[in-house]
Structure formats: structure tokens, C-alpha cells
Amino acid sequence: MRPPTGFRARLVITFTLVAVTASVLVATIGFELAKSALVKRAENSAVDLVSRELSRITFPIGRLRPGEATPSTRELASLTQALDGPGRSVVIEYGNLTNADGPMTMSDVPNELHGRAKQMVVSQRHILHNELWLIVGAEVYRDHGAGPEATGLRAFVFFAMRDEQSQLATLRAKLAQGGSAVVGIALIVALLSARQVLLPVRRLSAAAQALGEGRLDTRLPVRGQDELAELTARFNDAAAALELSVSELRSLEAMSRRFVADVSHELRTPLTAMTAVADMLSEEANRLPQAPAEAVRLVLSEIERLRELVEHLIEVSRFDAGTATLNVEEVNVADAIQDCLEVRGWSEKVRVNSSRSLLATVDPRRFDVIVANLVGNALKHGEPPVMVSARGTDNGLEVKVRDHGKGIPPEAMPHVFDRFFKAGSGRARSQGSGLGLAIARANAHLHGGTISVRAQNPGTLFTVWLPHS
């Protein structure tokens, strides 16, 4: 499973981890302090009880004075009963006598505790029979006038710590519940905080998307004086500068398009006159001497090239201005291709492979332009045979134009549909306007279709796809 990468998720996870760590740390410290205080209180209470009861011994023990008798088993049993109580077990040792009340015996007394009990009142926690006990041991001292002397009587009292363990278990459960509540609250606070913190970021993201979609008047209100407010202000400044730059570029582009359109239309009138004169000169060229005849033919060629360039520029200006429209009708594809070739005198140079019953709904004029530009490009820059094939697909019409020439250089492939692009530096100046393929693609896009190019061995293949209307 991939770790979360969103800023919101990371912020919430970090906030929650900090809260969990703090809760665990506080709960652990609190539990240890409570446990230490509870155990200390139990130890003090047990030591006080044992010390108090041992200080009340009235029968003679230790080194006996004249007239004193050795303590009896009954007296030891009486001391045992005085030290005994609920949840306790008592073991009394005096010389060879041992008196026990409860399940514990002298064998249950740890050796370390037994040795330390000769010098002072000591305590130790120890697990016996799978249960925790607090053992308090002490030896009774007696003052004979020269200072306290050990009497050899030792008492060991076992205090069951069930109540303390129960209290600690309850405290642990309460701390766990409290920690869970704190983590839940921290998670809610983290979500709310992340929402509040990320709200300006989401607004910036939405505004950036709006800019990308072309709404250059998008601006954001600046609230506060923090880093996000500064970022918002900078975004607004950048958006304003971008809007100004794009507005200037659009204005320049519109002027450029208008200039091209105006120049193209203005050229049509003198070009018409030049074409008429050229027709007259073409009839006289064969009767002129060789040098004037070649000059006339060159002028005729350049006039034809100029006429083609002006027509292409006018067509391009229509696409740029958005005034190009479709007038679709159902046509026989094979007939449309044959008509295109016959009008231009290419019928003998191109092989056509198309079903005579293939019908398509297209704009006949624009379909003619697409086929003419692709076939003309193949005839000018490729080598025979040039083939045109058409077939119907499940979702449209597919037309392919292939030549068997040297092909287009690989580095030129991405640019063949660019305006005024000519592949290869060796092409003659008069070979086309460099707009034919761009116009073909524009007409295909107007139909909602596409044109693609692919290298063959040998030659080049252009594929046109036009969807069903």
C-alpha cells in the first residue's frame, strides 16, 4: 500500500502521531507516578503496622532476666494473631520455634530479606504462587540497659497486593480510555486545522486551474498577513501580468491575421489581371524565340505559384478567424476521389483503391481539398507509384495516401503539418507554398477528424480519419 502523499493526509498523520506520542508519554509518566505512590503508601502502612504490633510485645524474649521464663508457643501464637488480618499471612521465628498463620511458611521468605531483617525493618515485593505479595520482616530488639540487643525473634508478614493491583489495573484502563479520547479529539482538531490551513491552498489551486482554462481575470481575496496571504498577493500580481501579456499577444495576433487576410484579398485583383495576361502569353510562348519563351514560362510558373499561395493564405485566414464552416452531404467516396484527380490531371499518375459503394457524409469541397493537398504533396515530393485507398470503419471513414519516394527525414516528422514548413533544404523554391498539409489538417479537424503521418519502407503514408456525422 502506497503511503499517503497529500499534504492534508501528511498534516493530519503528523498531528495525530504527535498527539499519540504525547498521550502515551503523559499516561506512562502518570501511571508510574501513581504506581510508585500507591506502592509506597502500602509499604509504609505495612511497616507501620508491623512495627507497632512488635513494639507491643509484653512477654520476655532474648536474654532473659532473673525470674523470666522462655516464651511459650501460646504467646507466639498470640503475636501471630495480632499481626494477622484479611489478606495477610504471618510467620514468626524464635530460636527453634516457628509459628505460622496462613498459607506461607519460612521457606517462602526470600533469603535476602531474611538476612536483612536481622538489622532493621525491611520490605520486599515478591511473587509467590502466581500472586504479588509485599513481605515485611523485622527482628525484635530489647533494651537491657546497655543498649538495644537482638532477641532472635523475627516476624515476617505477607501482605497480599490484590487491592493495589486492582487499583492499578483500573487506573491503566482509565488512562487508556483518556488517551483514546485525547487521540480522537486530536484527530478531529487535526482534520479541522488541516481544512482551515489548506483552504487557501485549495483556492490557489482552483484559481490556477481557472487561469489554465483561459479565465485570465481570476483573482483571489488577500486575507491576513501570513505567508499564505503573501503567496496569494503574488499570485494576483502574476495573474494580472499574465492577463496583460496575453491581451497584448492576442491583439498582435489579431492584427497579424487581419493583415494576412487583407493582403491576401488585395492581391486577388492584380493577380486576376496577371493571370489573364499570363493566359495570353502562354499562347504566344511557343512562337517566341527561345530566351523570351523561357522567361515567359518562368513568369507563368511564378504567377501560378503566387495564385496558389494567395488562395492558401485566404483559406488559412478563414480558419484563423473562425469563419470556416462545414456544408456536409452524403457523397460517394470513390467518385469524389476520382473527380479530385481528374480535375487536376492526376488520374494517370495515381492508383485508387476504394469500394464503389462506399458512402460518407462530408463537406465535398473540403474533402476535395484534403485529398488534393495530400496527393499533390506525394506527387511533388515523393516517387511513383502514388496510391490512394479508402475504406469505411466502425466509427468513420479512413483515407490513406502513400508514395514510394525517399520519405520524410525522421527529425522533420513532427513538423510536417506546421505552416510554411518544408522538409529538406534541397527543395526548390517553387515547390509549393508550405501551407498545403496545414490546410489539409485544418479541414480534417473541422470535420472532427485527424491526419497522421508515418514512414514506410520506402515512402511515406498519410492517414486521414473522418468520423461519422
Buried (B, 14 or more C-beta within 10 A) or exposed (E): EEEEEEEBEEBBBEBBEEBBEBBBEBBEEEBEEBBEEBBEEBBEEBBEBBEEBBEEBEBBBBEEEEEEEEBEEEBBBBBBEBBBEEEBBBBBBBEEEBBBBBEBEEEBBBEEBBEBBEEEBBBBBBEBEEEBBBBBBBBBBBEEEEEEEBBBBBBBBBBBBEEBBEBBEEBBEEBBEBBEEBBEEBBEBBBEBBEEEBEBBEBBEEBBEBBEEEEBEBBBEBEEEEEBBEBBEEBBEEBEEEBEEEEEEEEEEEEEBEEBBEEBEEBEEEBEEBBEEBEEBBEEBEEBEEEEBEEBBEBBEBBEBBBBBBBBBBBBBBBBEEEBEEEBEEBBBBEBBBBBBEEBEBBEBBEBEBEEEBBBBBBBEBBBBBBBBBBBBBBBBBBBEBBBBBEBEEEBBBBBBBBBBEBBEEEBBEEBBBBEBBBEEEEEEEEBBBBBBBBBBBBBEBBEBBBEBEEEEEBBBBBBBBBEB
